[in-house]
């Protein structure tokens, strides 16, 4: 799927593990809450068209429940999902990209693009908190995968 052409926030990290090992953790959405500080609860399958239910925890804010739809699921490479709130006034497009870097290493880029009529307003209000959440998620993913 072509990603929305809006501004967004993201974070990239290198992980000393093959892309398949990282994908195994990312695709296991039902267990995100055990290791993921951004998504403290999640359920669903990494299958295109499938709904995902999740609880998002941003720094200094109450946890927010959200329902997303998987738009891309490429094992070992990419998970993308979209969230729409307030009747479509706020849309969030989330992606997790995995890129092999060589023997037993990969890079994970994790980001969010906010759009819709109120997307820019929301990005201005919570953009830095989302960035910190993405960074915390990537660091926790690295620790989970590298730590076994």
C-alpha positions as CSV (number, residue, x, y, z in Angstrom):
1,X,0.0,0.0,0.0
2,X,1.2,3.5,-0.7
3,X,1.7,5.4,2.5
4,X,-0.1,8.7,3.1
5,X,2.0,11.8,2.0
6,X,1.7,13.6,5.3
7,X,4.3,14.4,7.9
8,X,4.9,11.9,10.6
9,X,7.2,10.7,13.3
10,X,9.4,7.7,13.4
11,X,12.3,5.9,15.0
12,X,14.9,3.5,13.6
13,X,17.0,1.0,15.5
14,X,19.4,-1.8,14.6
15,X,18.9,-5.2,16.1
16,X,21.4,-8.1,16.3
17,X,19.0,-10.7,15.0
18,X,17.6,-11.9,11.6
19,X,14.5,-10.3,10.2
20,X,12.6,-13.5,10.7
21,X,13.2,-13.4,14.5
22,X,12.0,-9.8,14.7
23,X,8.9,-10.6,12.6
24,X,8.0,-13.5,14.9
25,X,7.8,-11.0,17.8
26,X,6.0,-8.3,15.8
27,X,3.5,-10.7,14.3
28,X,2.6,-12.1,17.8
29,X,0.2,-9.2,18.5
30,X,-1.6,-11.0,21.3
31,X,1.7,-10.9,23.4
32,X,2.6,-7.2,22.7
33,X,1.5,-6.2,26.1
34,X,4.1,-8.4,27.7
35,X,7.0,-6.4,26.3
36,X,5.7,-3.3,24.5
37,X,5.5,0.0,26.5
38,X,3.6,1.8,23.8
39,X,0.9,-0.9,23.1
40,X,0.2,-2.2,26.6
41,X,-2.5,-4.5,25.2
42,X,-3.1,-5.7,21.7
43,X,-4.9,-8.5,20.1
44,X,-5.4,-9.6,16.5
45,X,-3.6,-11.3,13.6
46,X,-1.0,-9.9,11.2
47,X,-3.3,-10.6,8.2
48,X,-4.5,-8.0,5.7
49,X,-8.0,-6.8,6.5
50,X,-8.0,-8.1,10.1
51,X,-9.0,-5.8,12.9
52,X,-6.5,-5.1,15.7
53,X,-7.7,-4.0,19.2
54,X,-5.1,-2.2,21.2
55,X,-4.5,0.0,24.2
56,X,-2.0,2.8,23.5
57,X,0.0,4.4,26.4
58,X,1.7,7.7,25.7
59,X,3.8,9.5,28.3
60,X,1.7,11.5,30.7
61,X,-1.6,10.5,29.2
62,X,-4.4,8.1,30.1
63,X,-4.3,4.8,28.1
64,X,-6.4,5.1,24.9
65,X,-8.2,2.1,23.4
66,X,-8.1,1.9,19.6
67,X,-9.2,-0.3,16.8
68,X,-7.0,-0.6,13.7
69,X,-7.1,-2.5,10.5
70,X,-4.1,-4.3,9.0
71,X,-3.4,-2.9,5.6
72,X,-0.1,-4.7,4.8
73,X,1.5,-7.8,6.3
74,X,4.7,-9.0,4.7
75,X,6.4,-11.6,6.9
76,X,9.9,-10.6,7.7
77,X,9.5,-7.2,6.1
78,X,6.5,-5.0,7.0
79,X,3.4,-4.6,9.1
80,X,1.1,-1.6,8.4
81,X,-2.2,-0.7,10.1
82,X,-4.6,2.2,10.0
83,X,-6.7,3.8,12.8
84,X,-9.5,6.2,12.2
85,X,-11.1,8.2,15.0
86,X,-13.7,11.0,15.4
87,X,-15.6,9.9,12.2
88,X,-12.4,10.1,10.1
89,X,-11.3,13.6,11.3
90,X,-8.2,12.0,12.7
91,X,-6.4,9.1,10.9
92,X,-3.2,7.4,12.0
93,X,-1.2,5.2,9.7
94,X,1.3,3.1,11.5
95,X,4.2,1.0,10.0
96,X,6.9,-1.3,11.2
97,X,9.5,-1.9,8.5
98,X,12.2,-4.6,8.9
99,X,15.3,-4.4,6.6
100,X,18.0,-7.0,6.7
101,X,21.5,-5.6,7.2
102,X,23.6,-8.6,6.7
103,X,24.3,-11.8,8.6
104,X,22.0,-12.0,11.6
105,X,21.2,-8.2,11.7
106,X,18.4,-6.0,10.7
107,X,17.0,-2.5,11.1
108,X,13.5,-1.7,12.3
109,X,11.8,1.5,11.4
110,X,8.7,2.2,13.3
111,X,6.5,5.2,12.6
112,X,3.2,7.0,12.5
113,X,1.7,9.3,9.9
114,X,-1.3,11.4,11.1
115,X,-3.8,12.8,8.6
116,X,-7.4,13.8,8.4
117,X,-8.9,17.2,9.0
118,X,-7.5,17.3,12.6
119,X,-4.4,15.2,11.9
120,X,-2.0,18.2,11.9
121,X,-3.5,19.5,15.1
122,X,-3.1,16.2,16.8
123,X,0.4,15.8,15.5
124,X,1.3,19.1,17.0
125,X,-0.1,18.1,20.4
126,X,1.1,14.6,20.7
127,X,3.9,14.2,18.1
128,X,6.8,14.3,20.5
129,X,5.0,11.8,22.9
130,X,4.4,9.5,19.9
131,X,8.0,9.7,18.9
132,X,9.1,8.8,22.5
133,X,6.6,5.9,22.4
134,X,8.0,4.6,19.1
135,X,11.5,4.8,20.5
136,X,10.6,3.0,23.7
137,X,8.8,0.3,21.6
138,X,11.9,-0.2,19.4
139,X,14.2,-0.4,22.4
140,X,11.9,-2.9,24.1
141,X,11.7,-4.9,20.8
142,X,15.5,-5.0,20.6
143,X,15.8,-6.2,24.2
144,X,13.1,-8.9,23.6
145,X,14.6,-10.2,20.4
146,X,18.3,-10.0,21.4
147,X,17.6,-11.3,24.9
148,X,15.9,-14.4,23.6
